[in-house]
Amino acid sequence: MRFIDRKRKVMYLLEMIEKGNCFSAEQASIKLGCSSRTVKRMIEDLREEGYEIKYCRHTNKYRINL
């Protein structure tokens, strides 16, 4: 995957999480057209950039603390 494609997908993933539309890595992988492992790596990258992304087991979705 080219850098610009990955960056675009990471930004879309972040947008999905912020809007509350990211229920699992598997669901996000379908929307982004990549593997669920790649989505998990993207989330780790976002966490390293300072975003506080958590997975809520009660609602079964990712959320971000602003």
N, C-alpha and C positions, 0 to 999 in steps of 0.2 A: 504494500500500500504506500502510495506516495505521501510525502509529508503534508501537502496541502489537503489531500483527501482525508488523512487521519485527523488533522486539525479541525476540519469542517465537521467530521463525525463527532469529535470530542465536544465541540461547541453545541451541536445538536443534542448530544447526550446530556450535557449540563442544562440545556433549556428544558428537556423533558423532566429532569429531576426537579428543577425549580418550579415547574408547573404542576408537579405531582402526577405526572403521566408515566413514570418509570416503575413498573411493578416488579420486575426481575431482570437479571442479566440476560436470561433467555429471551424475554420479550423485547428488550432493547436490541439484542443481536439480530432479531428478525427485522426490526425497523431500520437498523443501520447496515444490514447486509454483511455482517461479520460474525465471528464465533462469540460465544458467551465468555470465553476466556479472554478474548480481546477486549470486550466490554469491561471485564473486571480489571484488566490492566489500565484501561482508560480511567476508570474510577480511582484507582491507586495514583495515577498521574495527577488527577485533579486534587486528590487529598494532599499530595506532595506540594502542589501549588498553593495550598492554604485553604481550600474549600473543606468545610466540615460536613462530609457526606456520611450518613449513617443508614443502615438498613433496619427498618422497623419490622419485627416479626409479627406484631399484632395486625398491621395493615398490609403486610407483605409487599412493601415497596421502599425504594430509596427515598431519602429526604435530605434536605440541606438546611443547616442552621445558618441563618443570616445574621 
